[in-house]
Amino acid sequence: MKLVYFAWVRERIGRTDEQVTVPEGIDTVADLVRWLKGRGEEYAYAFENEGVVRAAVDHVHVKPEARISGAQEIAFFPPMTGG
Amino acid sequence: MKSNEAMPATIRIQAEPFDVAAETALLVRGRADVGAVVAFTGLCRDEGGRLAALELEHYPGMAEAEIGRIAAQAQDRWPLLGLTIIHRFGMIRPGEEIVLLLAASAHRQAAFEAASFLMDFLKTRAPFWKREHLEDGTTGAWVEAKEADDRAVERWRR
């Protein structure tokens, strides 16, 4: 699946997007965050405050318990500040 | 109540400026049933001379989709006869416009309430992020989300 990052989440991770193959047992957005945090310092830094970073699955806002199977694109970003 | 079935919202995400008068004329052109148009324009402030510009990042694809979902909620809740939402991205200087919202209805109450609802949800749910560029030429911080904006959304959940 494709992961995309925005604003300071993008800056902390150091890339705009990436393709990943997640291992078995990574079923929810929260699982995915836990797995990403184990991949390197940049991910640990981006997700250091649990609950601050928001997620969207295929362009729809989701909560951490949302399931990710079948998702094409998962996005991580800070709370929004448009308008 | 399905009075707005033939009235899709106009939603645009663009770098270019927009013309409020032209957009309003477009919204009501050829119509005799609209009695009220409420217009909200959000502008870039200079924060007391500190800011040179705001840079707006957005999530292409999701921005349009999420604003469409927010618009559909407003159309469900109020008898709107027309709706235009334009949100800019990129570098925006103090005094320039960031967002335009036009809500048209037969009577003013629906247009006022829908416009307020739409802006509250747009600020907290549409995937846009602002970063400050300072007058001294340096890049400032990402703007932090305000708790007051979250509370503004909560008041609609009744």
gemmi code that builds the backbone of each chain (N, CA, C; Angstrom):
import gemmi

chains = {
    "A": [
        ("MET", (0.840, -1.195, 0.000), (0.000, 0.000, 0.000), (0.879, 1.251, 0.000)),
        ("LYS", (0.250, 2.345, -0.392), (0.993, 3.596, -0.446), (0.735, 4.402, 0.824)),
        ("LEU", (1.803, 4.930, 1.392), (1.668, 5.827, 2.541), (2.031, 7.230, 2.084)),
        ("VAL", (1.248, 8.210, 2.506), (1.558, 9.610, 2.168), (1.576, 10.440, 3.444)),
        ("TYR", (2.449, 11.446, 3.444), (2.656, 12.256, 4.650), (2.532, 13.740, 4.317)),
        ("PHE", (2.021, 14.516, 5.270), (1.851, 15.945, 5.041), (2.379, 16.784, 6.198)),
        ("ALA", (2.705, 18.050, 5.856), (3.125, 19.076, 6.811), (4.283, 18.566, 7.680)),
        ("TRP", (4.230, 18.770, 9.013), (5.427, 18.408, 9.787), (5.616, 16.897, 9.926)),
        ("VAL", (4.593, 16.116, 9.661), (4.784, 14.661, 9.643), (5.688, 14.302, 8.454)),
        ("ARG", (5.422, 14.919, 7.308), (6.243, 14.736, 6.105), (7.687, 15.179, 6.357)),
        ("GLU", (7.833, 16.337, 7.015), (9.185, 16.849, 7.269), (9.965, 15.959, 8.221)),
        ("ARG", (9.285, 15.470, 9.261), (9.991, 14.625, 10.239), (10.407, 13.294, 9.633)),
        ("ILE", (9.529, 12.711, 8.796), (9.856, 11.422, 8.181), (10.852, 11.614, 7.040)),
        ("GLY", (10.790, 12.796, 6.402), (11.778, 13.099, 5.366), (11.382, 12.617, 3.990)),
        ("ARG", (10.103, 12.304, 3.799), (9.639, 11.932, 2.453), (8.145, 12.231, 2.337)),
        ("THR", (7.705, 12.366, 1.076), (6.294, 12.702, 0.862), (5.420, 11.456, 0.811)),
        ("ASP", (6.008, 10.345, 0.313), (5.217, 9.116, 0.190), (6.143, 7.923, 0.041)),
        ("GLU", (5.594, 6.745, 0.188), (6.367, 5.510, 0.002), (5.421, 4.323, -0.149)),
        ("GLN", (5.909, 3.291, -0.817), (5.168, 2.039, -0.934), (5.672, 1.106, 0.159)),
        ("VAL", (4.754, 0.483, 0.897), (5.185, -0.470, 1.921), (4.391, -1.758, 1.813)),
        ("THR", (5.025, -2.837, 2.234), (4.324, -4.107, 2.372), (4.323, -4.412, 3.860)),
        ("VAL", (3.151, -4.365, 4.453), (3.100, -4.519, 5.908), (3.019, -6.004, 6.263)),
        ("PRO", (3.692, -6.384, 7.348), (3.683, -7.796, 7.741), (2.316, -8.247, 8.263)),
        ("GLU", (2.141, -9.547, 8.352), (0.939, -10.154, 8.939), (0.750, -9.622, 10.355)),
        ("GLY", (-0.493, -9.437, 10.736), (-0.779, -9.013, 12.103), (-0.888, -7.510, 12.259)),
        ("ILE", (-0.576, -6.781, 11.199), (-0.753, -5.314, 11.221), (-2.127, -5.049, 10.605)),
        ("ASP", (-3.133, -4.945, 11.456), (-4.521, -4.924, 10.973), (-5.170, -3.546, 11.018)),
        ("THR", (-4.699, -2.704, 11.936), (-5.362, -1.407, 12.130), (-4.374, -0.256, 11.922)),
        ("VAL", (-4.914, 0.952, 11.880), (-4.071, 2.141, 11.755), (-3.109, 2.219, 12.949)),
        ("ALA", (-3.597, 1.901, 14.140), (-2.743, 1.927, 15.339), (-1.602, 0.911, 15.221)),
        ("ASP", (-1.907, -0.270, 14.671), (-0.856, -1.289, 14.444), (0.192, -0.751, 13.475)),
        ("LEU", (-0.305, -0.090, 12.419), (0.594, 0.445, 11.388), (1.527, 1.505, 11.974)),
        ("VAL", (0.984, 2.364, 12.836), (1.802, 3.403, 13.484), (2.872, 2.745, 14.353)),
        ("ARG", (2.480, 1.733, 15.106), (3.434, 1.026, 15.983), (4.550, 0.398, 15.142)),
        ("TRP", (4.165, -0.199, 14.014), (5.149, -0.822, 13.119), (6.087, 0.234, 12.509)),
        ("LEU", (5.514, 1.338, 12.075), (6.335, 2.413, 11.481), (7.335, 2.964, 12.490)),
        ("LYS", (6.882, 3.127, 13.742), (7.763, 3.695, 14.779), (8.995, 2.828, 15.003)),
        ("GLY", (8.856, 1.545, 14.684), (9.984, 0.623, 14.853), (10.938, 0.631, 13.672)),
        ("ARG", (10.608, 1.385, 12.626), (11.427, 1.371, 11.406), (12.577, 2.366, 11.448)),
        ("GLY", (12.540, 3.310, 12.385), (13.656, 4.267, 12.435), (13.310, 5.483, 13.262)),
        ("GLU", (14.375, 6.226, 13.573), (14.240, 7.419, 14.420), (13.276, 8.449, 13.844)),
        ("GLU", (13.324, 8.599, 12.505), (12.485, 9.629, 11.875), (11.003, 9.321, 12.083)),
        ("TYR", (10.654, 8.022, 12.056), (9.258, 7.644, 12.279), (8.893, 7.799, 13.758)),
        ("ALA", (9.815, 7.414, 14.615), (9.572, 7.551, 16.059), (9.330, 9.026, 16.407)),
        ("TYR", (10.100, 9.903, 15.750), (9.968, 11.342, 15.976), (8.615, 11.850, 15.462)),
        ("ALA", (8.238, 11.428, 14.256), (6.971, 11.889, 13.669), (5.776, 11.469, 14.515)),
        ("PHE", (5.851, 10.270, 15.104), (4.711, 9.736, 15.862), (4.966, 9.778, 17.367)),
        ("GLU", (5.852, 10.695, 17.813), (6.264, 10.663, 19.232), (5.105, 10.935, 20.200)),
        ("ASN", (4.203, 11.823, 19.831), (3.049, 12.059, 20.698), (1.844, 11.297, 20.177)),
        ("GLU", (1.573, 10.174, 20.835), (0.450, 9.325, 20.414), (-0.827, 10.155, 20.408)),
        ("GLY", (-1.591, 9.986, 19.390), (-2.887, 10.663, 19.371), (-2.879, 12.027, 18.724)),
        ("VAL", (-1.692, 12.590, 18.436), (-1.653, 13.908, 17.789), (-1.793, 13.758, 16.275)),
        ("VAL", (-1.052, 12.794, 15.719), (-1.066, 12.615, 14.264), (-2.391, 11.970, 13.840)),
        ("ARG", (-3.008, 12.556, 12.803), (-4.283, 12.051, 12.284), (-4.033, 11.141, 11.090)),
        ("ALA", (-5.034, 10.324, 10.775), (-4.896, 9.395, 9.652), (-6.124, 9.435, 8.755)),
        ("ALA", (-5.894, 9.125, 7.487), (-6.992, 8.945, 6.534), (-6.707, 7.690, 5.718)),
        ("VAL", (-7.746, 6.904, 5.479), (-7.632, 5.729, 4.621), (-8.426, 6.013, 3.351)),
        ("ASP", (-7.739, 5.964, 2.225), (-8.369, 6.243, 0.928), (-9.214, 7.519, 0.969)),
        ("HIS", (-8.593, 8.584, 1.476), (-9.177, 9.939, 1.459), (-10.304, 10.168, 2.456)),
        ("VAL", (-10.461, 9.262, 3.441), (-11.506, 9.438, 4.452), (-10.848, 9.431, 5.838)),
        ("HIS", (-11.197, 10.408, 6.685), (-10.666, 10.445, 8.047), (-11.031, 9.159, 8.792)),
        ("VAL", (-10.064, 8.611, 9.539), (-10.347, 7.410, 10.332), (-9.742, 7.541, 11.726)),
        ("LYS", (-10.238, 6.691, 12.637), (-9.698, 6.609, 13.988), (-8.623, 5.511, 14.020)),
        ("PRO", (-7.794, 5.522, 15.089), (-6.691, 4.538, 15.142), (-7.151, 3.078, 15.042)),
        ("GLU", (-8.368, 2.797, 15.498), (-8.829, 1.403, 15.479), (-9.338, 0.962, 14.106)),
        ("ALA", (-9.340, 1.873, 13.123), (-9.828, 1.525, 11.779), (-8.957, 0.437, 11.158)),
        ("ARG", (-9.581, -0.495, 10.435), (-8.850, -1.580, 9.781), (-8.250, -1.091, 8.465)),
        ("ILE", (-7.102, -1.650, 8.109), (-6.393, -1.156, 6.917), (-6.370, -2.163, 5.774)),
        ("SER", (-6.969, -3.347, 5.957), (-6.883, -4.337, 4.880), (-7.641, -3.824, 3.653)),
        ("GLY", (-7.034, -3.951, 2.495), (-7.648, -3.499, 1.252), (-7.418, -2.031, 0.946)),
        ("ALA", (-6.782, -1.305, 1.864), (-6.551, 0.131, 1.639), (-5.527, 0.334, 0.523)),
        ("GLN", (-5.776, 1.334, -0.314), (-4.827, 1.678, -1.371), (-3.828, 2.718, -0.871)),
        ("GLU", (-4.352, 3.702, -0.111), (-3.513, 4.838, 0.285), (-3.865, 5.247, 1.718)),
        ("ILE", (-2.854, 5.279, 2.561), (-3.058, 5.713, 3.942), (-2.224, 6.971, 4.171)),
        ("ALA", (-2.874, 7.995, 4.700), (-2.202, 9.279, 4.902), (-2.053, 9.565, 6.390)),
        ("PHE", (-0.939, 10.195, 6.748), (-0.720, 10.656, 8.118), (-0.401, 12.143, 8.076)),
        ("PHE", (-1.016, 12.908, 8.987), (-0.838, 14.367, 8.963), (-1.196, 14.964, 10.312)),
        ("PRO", (-0.748, 16.210, 10.572), (-1.092, 16.880, 11.827), (-2.559, 17.336, 11.802)),
        ("PRO", (-3.090, 17.769, 12.959), (-4.426, 18.382, 12.962), (-4.480, 19.502, 11.919)),
        ("MET", (-5.617, 19.612, 11.270), (-5.731, 20.521, 10.122), (-5.898, 21.975, 10.541)),
        ("THR", (-5.360, 22.870, 9.691), (-5.391, 24.303, 10.005), (-5.750, 25.135, 8.769)),
        ("GLY", (-6.719, 24.624, 7.987), (-7.149, 25.380, 6.802), (-8.179, 26.431, 7.150)),
        ("GLY", (-8.883, 26.861, 6.125), (-9.962, 27.832, 6.305), (-9.454, 29.261, 6.406)),
    ],
    "B": [
        ("MET", (-36.890, 16.046, 2.792), (-36.757, 17.323, 2.082), (-35.627, 17.211, 1.063)),
        ("LYS", (-35.955, 17.233, -0.204), (-34.937, 17.077, -1.239), (-34.994, 18.246, -2.229)),
        ("SER", (-35.172, 19.425, -1.710), (-35.311, 20.605, -2.559), (-34.025, 20.941, -3.299)),
        ("ASN", (-32.903, 20.363, -2.849), (-31.615, 20.769, -3.425), (-31.022, 19.700, -4.338)),
        ("GLU", (-31.836, 18.784, -4.804), (-31.325, 17.674, -5.611), (-30.594, 18.149, -6.871)),
        ("ALA", (-31.106, 19.179, -7.499), (-30.522, 19.649, -8.760), (-29.462, 20.725, -8.514)),
        ("MET", (-28.950, 20.784, -7.292), (-28.056, 21.872, -6.937), (-26.726, 21.352, -6.410)),
        ("PRO", (-25.872, 20.807, -7.273), (-24.579, 20.345, -6.778), (-23.730, 21.530, -6.312)),
        ("ALA", (-22.915, 21.279, -5.327), (-22.035, 22.345, -4.843), (-20.884, 22.543, -5.823)),
        ("THR", (-20.424, 23.775, -5.955), (-19.221, 24.072, -6.719), (-18.058, 24.069, -5.738)),
        ("ILE", (-17.115, 23.168, -5.927), (-15.968, 23.066, -5.015), (-14.689, 23.152, -5.837)),
        ("ARG", (-13.846, 24.109, -5.493), (-12.582, 24.247, -6.228), (-11.415, 24.436, -5.257)),
        ("ILE", (-10.322, 23.759, -5.559), (-9.080, 23.925, -4.806), (-8.095, 24.496, -5.817)),
        ("GLN", (-7.580, 25.679, -5.568), (-6.764, 26.337, -6.600), (-5.699, 27.231, -5.981)),
        ("ALA", (-4.639, 27.477, -6.748), (-3.583, 28.391, -6.294), (-3.973, 29.841, -6.583)),
        ("GLU", (-4.766, 30.040, -7.640), (-5.095, 31.388, -8.112), (-6.050, 32.103, -7.159)),
        ("PRO", (-6.019, 33.440, -7.182), (-7.017, 34.207, -6.441), (-8.409, 33.989, -7.041)),
        ("PHE", (-9.448, 34.407, -6.310), (-10.816, 34.314, -6.839), (-11.477, 35.673, -6.730)),
        ("ASP", (-12.602, 35.822, -7.470), (-13.322, 37.082, -7.532), (-14.698, 36.871, -6.898)),
        ("VAL", (-14.898, 37.447, -5.719), (-16.129, 37.197, -4.955), (-17.364, 37.610, -5.753)),
        ("ALA", (-17.300, 38.787, -6.388), (-18.465, 39.290, -7.126), (-18.803, 38.376, -8.307)),
        ("ALA", (-17.755, 37.941, -9.019), (-17.983, 37.064, -10.179), (-18.556, 35.719, -9.744)),
        ("GLU", (-18.036, 35.183, -8.638), (-18.528, 33.887, -8.148), (-19.982, 34.004, -7.676)),
        ("THR", (-20.315, 35.123, -7.051), (-21.686, 35.330, -6.580), (-22.642, 35.439, -7.771)),
        ("ALA", (-22.235, 36.182, -8.787), (-23.060, 36.339, -9.989), (-23.310, 34.985, -10.652)),
        ("LEU", (-22.259, 34.167, -10.683), (-22.359, 32.834, -11.287), (-23.345, 31.957, -10.515)),
        ("LEU", (-23.322, 32.099, -9.199), (-24.167, 31.266, -8.343), (-25.653, 31.558, -8.535)),
        ("VAL", (-25.990, 32.813, -8.754), (-27.424, 33.192, -8.805), (-27.911, 33.472, -10.234)),
        ("ARG", (-27.024, 33.323, -11.206), (-27.383, 33.652, -12.590), (-28.603, 32.848, -13.065)),
        ("GLY", (-29.581, 33.570, -13.617), (-30.760, 32.924, -14.184), (-31.733, 32.361, -13.173)),
        ("ARG", (-31.577, 32.724, -11.903), (-32.449, 32.163, -10.858), (-33.301, 33.254, -10.250)),
        ("ALA", (-34.551, 32.891, -9.935), (-35.444, 33.849, -9.299), (-35.896, 33.364, -7.933)),
        ("ASP", (-35.396, 32.175, -7.507), (-35.846, 31.582, -6.231), (-34.916, 31.902, -5.069)),
        ("VAL", (-33.737, 32.437, -5.344), (-32.764, 32.731, -4.280), (-33.096, 34.079, -3.634)),
        ("GLY", (-33.302, 34.060, -2.315), (-33.591, 35.301, -1.603), (-32.442, 35.772, -0.745)),
        ("ALA", (-31.433, 34.908, -0.577), (-30.318, 35.250, 0.311), (-29.043, 34.556, -0.143)),
        ("VAL", (-27.952, 35.308, -0.191), (-26.630, 34.711, -0.389), (-25.736, 35.223, 0.730)),
        ("VAL", (-25.220, 34.308, 1.548), (-24.252, 34.689, 2.581), (-22.867, 34.364, 2.046)),
        ("ALA", (-21.968, 35.352, 2.101), (-20.601, 35.169, 1.615), (-19.620, 35.300, 2.769)),
        ("PHE", (-18.727, 34.327, 2.890), (-17.638, 34.420, 3.861), (-16.331, 34.377, 3.093)),
        ("THR", (-15.440, 35.323, 3.350), (-14.104, 35.309, 2.763), (-13.091, 35.276, 3.896)),
        ("GLY", (-12.226, 34.292, 3.898), (-11.142, 34.215, 4.878), (-9.893, 34.808, 4.270)),
        ("LEU", (-9.240, 35.714, 5.005), (-8.060, 36.419, 4.503), (-6.819, 36.080, 5.315)),
        ("CYS", (-5.675, 36.299, 4.706), (-4.395, 36.140, 5.399), (-4.092, 37.422, 6.180)),
        ("ARG", (-3.856, 37.283, 7.506), (-3.467, 38.430, 8.353), (-1.940, 38.537, 8.379)),
        ("ASP", (-1.441, 39.729, 8.745), (0.024, 39.843, 8.880), (0.487, 39.647, 10.327)),
        ("GLU", (-0.467, 39.385, 11.250), (-0.141, 39.135, 12.662), (0.730, 40.254, 13.225)),
        ("GLY", (0.245, 41.483, 13.066), (0.956, 42.638, 13.603), (2.266, 42.947, 12.902)),
        ("GLY", (2.353, 42.606, 11.622), (3.556, 42.919, 10.842), (4.594, 41.811, 10.855)),
        ("ARG", (4.329, 40.728, 11.591), (5.294, 39.635, 11.748), (5.376, 38.742, 10.503)),
        ("LEU", (4.237, 38.573, 9.816), (4.159, 37.609, 8.718), (4.363, 38.232, 7.342)),
        ("ALA", (5.165, 37.524, 6.516), (5.323, 37.919, 5.111), (4.330, 37.151, 4.246)),
        ("ALA", (4.013, 35.915, 4.664), (3.080, 35.077, 3.902), (2.686, 33.854, 4.722)),
        ("LEU", (1.579, 33.253, 4.321), (1.216, 31.923, 4.802), (1.376, 30.982, 3.615)),
        ("GLU", (1.961, 29.812, 3.890), (2.060, 28.793, 2.852), (1.044, 27.715, 3.192)),
        ("LEU", (0.147, 27.431, 2.268), (-0.876, 26.410, 2.519), (-0.574, 25.135, 1.750)),
        ("GLU", (-0.392, 24.059, 2.522), (-0.215, 22.732, 1.918), (-1.561, 22.023, 1.971)),
        ("HIS", (-1.848, 21.177, 0.978), (-3.102, 20.422, 1.037), (-2.886, 19.006, 0.516)),
        ("TYR", (-3.891, 18.176, 0.736), (-3.855, 16.784, 0.309), (-4.745, 16.689, -0.925)),
        ("PRO", (-4.143, 16.738, -2.127), (-4.951, 16.712, -3.352), (-5.805, 15.434, -3.399)),
        ("GLY", (-6.997, 15.565, -3.851), (-7.901, 14.407, -3.895), (-8.745, 14.340, -2.646)),
        ("MET", (-8.084, 14.230, -1.481), (-8.866, 14.194, -0.248), (-9.486, 15.550, 0.057)),
        ("ALA", (-8.798, 16.638, -0.281), (-9.344, 17.973, 0.029), (-10.702, 18.144, -0.657)),
        ("GLU", (-10.765, 17.825, -1.942), (-12.024, 17.921, -2.679), (-13.070, 16.977, -2.084)),
        ("ALA", (-12.653, 15.735, -1.800), (-13.589, 14.726, -1.291), (-14.158, 15.128, 0.068)),
        ("GLU", (-13.298, 15.601, 0.963), (-13.749, 15.938, 2.313), (-14.656, 17.167, 2.291)),
        ("ILE", (-14.294, 18.171, 1.495), (-15.154, 19.355, 1.399), (-16.504, 18.955, 0.792)),
        ("GLY", (-16.484, 18.019, -0.155), (-17.736, 17.512, -0.737), (-18.618, 16.850, 0.312)),
        ("ARG", (-17.994, 16.095, 1.213), (-18.771, 15.433, 2.282), (-19.344, 16.463, 3.253)),
        ("ILE", (-18.568, 17.490, 3.573), (-19.043, 18.541, 4.476), (-20.196, 19.305, 3.801)),
        ("ALA", (-20.048, 19.583, 2.510), (-21.097, 20.287, 1.759), (-22.388, 19.464, 1.751)),
        ("ALA", (-22.252, 18.150, 1.555), (-23.439, 17.279, 1.521), (-24.166, 17.308, 2.858)),
        ("GLN", (-23.398, 17.344, 3.957), (-24.027, 17.433, 5.291), (-24.819, 18.724, 5.435)),
        ("ALA", (-24.241, 19.825, 4.964), (-24.931, 21.125, 5.056), (-26.187, 21.125, 4.194)),
        ("GLN", (-26.095, 20.519, 3.010), (-27.254, 20.465, 2.115), (-28.368, 19.590, 2.683)),
        ("ASP", (-27.981, 18.583, 3.467), (-28.964, 17.732, 4.152), (-29.682, 18.495, 5.254)),
        ("ARG", (-28.943, 19.387, 5.898), (-29.418, 20.024, 7.111), (-30.204, 21.307, 6.850)),
        ("TRP", (-29.856, 22.017, 5.771), (-30.538, 23.288, 5.449), (-31.013, 23.267, 4.004)),
        ("PRO", (-32.133, 23.963, 3.720), (-32.644, 24.001, 2.339), (-31.851, 24.985, 1.475)),
        ("LEU", (-30.644, 24.578, 1.108), (-29.777, 25.454, 0.320), (-30.136, 25.385, -1.161)),
        ("LEU", (-30.040, 26.511, -1.829), (-30.315, 26.578, -3.265), (-29.031, 26.676, -4.070)),
        ("GLY", (-27.931, 26.871, -3.397), (-26.652, 26.929, -4.082), (-25.516, 27.007, -3.085)),
        ("LEU", (-24.353, 26.510, -3.506), (-23.210, 26.477, -2.602), (-21.923, 26.540, -3.420)),
        ("THR", (-21.040, 27.454, -3.051), (-19.724, 27.550, -3.693), (-18.665, 27.567, -2.603)),
        ("ILE", (-17.687, 26.689, -2.737), (-16.568, 26.682, -1.787), (-15.269, 26.658, -2.593)),
        ("ILE", (-14.439, 27.665, -2.401), (-13.149, 27.742, -3.088), (-12.063, 27.890, -2.022)),
        ("HIS", (-11.088, 27.004, -2.032), (-9.992, 27.073, -1.060), (-8.680, 27.156, -1.822)),
        ("ARG", (-7.866, 28.152, -1.506), (-6.572, 28.310, -2.177), (-5.471, 27.536, -1.466)),
        ("PHE", (-4.391, 27.257, -2.219), (-3.189, 26.678, -1.621), (-1.981, 27.430, -2.167)),
        ("GLY", (-0.818, 27.138, -1.621), (0.404, 27.810, -2.054), (0.699, 29.012, -1.170)),
        ("MET", (1.502, 29.934, -1.693), (1.913, 31.122, -0.928), (0.836, 32.197, -0.990)),
        ("ILE", (0.388, 32.643, 0.167), (-0.658, 33.662, 0.230), (-0.177, 34.796, 1.136)),
        ("ARG", (-0.176, 35.999, 0.600), (0.370, 37.143, 1.333), (-0.711, 37.847, 2.137)),
        ("PRO", (-0.309, 38.575, 3.186), (-1.291, 39.298, 4.005), (-2.179, 40.188, 3.131)),
        ("GLY", (-3.469, 40.143, 3.411), (-4.434, 40.908, 2.634), (-5.057, 40.102, 1.515)),
        ("GLU", (-4.406, 39.003, 1.131), (-4.981, 38.138, 0.084), (-5.980, 37.167, 0.697)),
        ("GLU", (-6.887, 36.696, -0.149), (-7.924, 35.770, 0.302), (-7.417, 34.328, 0.320)),
        ("ILE", (-7.928, 33.549, 1.283), (-7.579, 32.128, 1.395), (-8.763, 31.258, 1.002)),
        ("VAL", (-9.935, 31.615, 1.499), (-11.100, 30.751, 1.294), (-12.338, 31.598, 1.006)),
        ("LEU", (-13.198, 31.076, 0.128), (-14.488, 31.707, -0.170), (-15.592, 30.688, 0.020)),
        ("LEU", (-16.633, 31.126, 0.713), (-17.801, 30.280, 0.880), (-19.050, 31.109, 0.558)),
        ("LEU", (-19.859, 30.603, -0.362), (-21.121, 31.268, -0.701), (-22.240, 30.271, -0.458)),
        ("ALA", (-23.223, 30.662, 0.336), (-24.383, 29.809, 0.603), (-25.639, 30.566, 0.188)),
        ("ALA", (-26.426, 29.960, -0.698), (-27.651, 30.594, -1.191), (-28.874, 29.820, -0.716)),
        ("SER", (-29.905, 30.568, -0.307), (-31.152, 29.938, 0.108), (-32.303, 30.907, -0.155)),
        ("ALA", (-33.533, 30.448, 0.059), (-34.694, 31.315, -0.161), (-34.740, 32.398, 0.918)),
        ("HIS", (-34.405, 32.008, 2.160), (-34.456, 32.925, 3.299), (-33.105, 32.956, 4.007)),
        ("ARG", (-32.802, 34.061, 4.678), (-31.443, 34.284, 5.172), (-30.972, 33.310, 6.247)),
        ("GLN", (-31.898, 32.849, 7.118), (-31.467, 32.036, 8.259), (-30.691, 30.781, 7.829)),
        ("ALA", (-31.223, 30.092, 6.826), (-30.564, 28.860, 6.355), (-29.173, 29.176, 5.813)),
        ("ALA", (-29.053, 30.258, 5.063), (-27.759, 30.609, 4.466), (-26.734, 31.001, 5.533)),
        ("PHE", (-27.176, 31.792, 6.532), (-26.277, 32.183, 7.636), (-25.795, 30.952, 8.411)),
        ("GLU", (-26.743, 30.107, 8.800), (-26.384, 28.939, 9.626), (-25.503, 27.958, 8.857)),
        ("ALA", (-25.867, 27.707, 7.603), (-25.085, 26.759, 6.792), (-23.665, 27.284, 6.589)),
        ("ALA", (-23.510, 28.580, 6.366), (-22.179, 29.156, 6.149), (-21.318, 28.988, 7.399)),
        ("SER", (-21.917, 29.218, 8.557), (-21.199, 29.079, 9.816), (-20.788, 27.619, 10.064)),
        ("PHE", (-21.725, 26.715, 9.857), (-21.484, 25.267, 9.980), (-20.347, 24.841, 9.043)),
        ("LEU", (-20.435, 25.259, 7.791), (-19.446, 24.858, 6.789), (-18.044, 25.338, 7.156)),
        ("MET", (-17.922, 26.576, 7.622), (-16.594, 27.081, 7.978), (-16.034, 26.371, 9.198)),
        ("ASP", (-16.893, 26.081, 10.183), (-16.421, 25.353, 11.371), (-15.868, 23.983, 10.988)),
        ("PHE", (-16.573, 23.283, 10.100), (-16.120, 21.944, 9.704), (-14.925, 22.008, 8.753)),
        ("LEU", (-14.937, 23.005, 7.866), (-13.822, 23.173, 6.928), (-12.501, 23.352, 7.683)),
        ("LYS", (-12.532, 24.160, 8.732), (-11.303, 24.473, 9.467), (-10.722, 23.265, 10.172)),
        ("THR", (-11.584, 22.371, 10.627), (-11.103, 21.252, 11.443), (-11.011, 19.934, 10.677)),
        ("ARG", (-11.633, 19.828, 9.494), (-11.671, 18.541, 8.780), (-11.113, 18.562, 7.362)),
        ("ALA", (-11.065, 19.719, 6.723), (-10.515, 19.753, 5.360), (-8.988, 19.681, 5.461)),
        ("PRO", (-8.350, 18.776, 4.693), (-6.899, 18.565, 4.855), (-6.035, 19.664, 4.230)),
        ("PHE", (-5.899, 20.742, 5.018), (-5.024, 21.867, 4.681), (-4.174, 22.181, 5.906)),
        ("TRP", (-2.937, 22.621, 5.662), (-2.042, 22.985, 6.761), (-1.343, 24.288, 6.418)),
        ("LYS", (-1.305, 25.195, 7.390), (-0.679, 26.500, 7.184), (0.700, 26.551, 7.848)),
        ("ARG", (1.622, 27.171, 7.122), (2.940, 27.416, 7.710), (3.273, 28.896, 7.523)),
        ("GLU", (3.916, 29.444, 8.536), (4.229, 30.869, 8.504), (5.562, 31.133, 7.784)),
        ("HIS", (5.568, 32.195, 6.993), (6.819, 32.728, 6.447), (6.949, 34.129, 7.023)),
        ("LEU", (8.075, 34.405, 7.657), (8.200, 35.625, 8.445), (8.758, 36.790, 7.638)),
        ("GLU", (8.481, 37.980, 8.153), (8.890, 39.225, 7.499), (10.417, 39.308, 7.363)),
        ("ASP", (11.148, 38.678, 8.277), (12.622, 38.739, 8.219), (13.217, 37.737, 7.220)),
        ("GLY", (12.353, 37.063, 6.452), (12.842, 36.164, 5.403), (12.980, 34.712, 5.831)),
        ("THR", (12.779, 34.429, 7.107), (12.913, 33.050, 7.561), (11.572, 32.315, 7.481)),
        ("THR", (11.675, 30.996, 7.473), (10.484, 30.161, 7.482), (10.098, 29.901, 8.927)),
        ("GLY", (8.866, 30.236, 9.277), (8.405, 30.066, 10.650), (7.820, 28.688, 10.889)),
        ("ALA", (6.988, 28.615, 11.908), (6.429, 27.333, 12.350), (5.151, 26.988, 11.584)),
        ("TRP", (4.785, 25.711, 11.672), (3.466, 25.286, 11.222), (2.448, 25.859, 12.206)),
        ("VAL", (1.361, 26.360, 11.697), (0.314, 26.908, 12.557), (-0.322, 25.751, 13.335)),
        ("GLU", (-0.502, 25.958, 14.642), (-1.105, 24.903, 15.455), (-2.622, 24.989, 15.425)),
        ("ALA", (-3.260, 23.822, 15.434), (-4.725, 23.779, 15.468), (-5.208, 24.364, 16.791)),
        ("LYS", (-6.335, 25.061, 16.760), (-6.863, 25.709, 17.955), (-7.983, 24.879, 18.574)),
        ("GLU", (-7.931, 24.790, 19.906), (-9.004, 24.080, 20.618), (-10.358, 24.742, 20.378)),
        ("ALA", (-10.332, 26.074, 20.245), (-11.587, 26.817, 20.029), (-12.277, 26.352, 18.742)),
        ("ASP", (-11.470, 25.948, 17.738), (-12.042, 25.458, 16.491), (-12.726, 24.109, 16.695)),
        ("ASP", (-12.136, 23.259, 17.546), (-12.773, 21.973, 17.849), (-14.082, 22.181, 18.609)),
        ("ARG", (-14.067, 23.158, 19.527), (-15.304, 23.440, 20.284), (-16.385, 23.987, 19.360)),
        ("ALA", (-15.973, 24.783, 18.358), (-16.944, 25.346, 17.416), (-17.672, 24.237, 16.660)),
        ("VAL", (-16.953, 23.161, 16.359), (-17.576, 22.013, 15.668), (-18.550, 21.299, 16.608)),
        ("GLU", (-18.135, 21.155, 17.865), (-18.967, 20.417, 18.832), (-20.356, 21.016, 18.982)),
        ("ARG", (-20.470, 22.354, 18.841), (-21.781, 22.971, 19.080), (-22.830, 22.558, 18.038)),
        ("TRP", (-22.355, 21.986, 16.912), (-23.325, 21.548, 15.880), (-23.825, 20.139, 16.140)),
        ("ARG", (-23.200, 19.421, 17.073), (-23.590, 18.027, 17.335), (-24.681, 17.962, 18.365)),
        ("ARG", (-25.901, 18.305, 17.966), (-27.022, 18.295, 18.919), (-28.151, 17.431, 18.402)),
    ],
}
model = gemmi.Model(1)
for chain_id, residues in chains.items():
    chain = gemmi.Chain(chain_id)
    for i, (resn, *xyz) in enumerate(residues, 1):
        res = gemmi.Residue()
        res.name, res.seqid = resn, gemmi.SeqId(i, " ")
        for name, pos in zip(("N", "CA", "C"), xyz):
            atom = gemmi.Atom()
            atom.name, atom.element = name, gemmi.Element(name[0])
            atom.pos, atom.b_iso = gemmi.Position(*pos), 0.0
            res.add_atom(atom)
        chain.add_residue(res)
    model.add_chain(chain)
structure = gemmi.Structure()
structure.add_model(model)
structure.setup_entities()
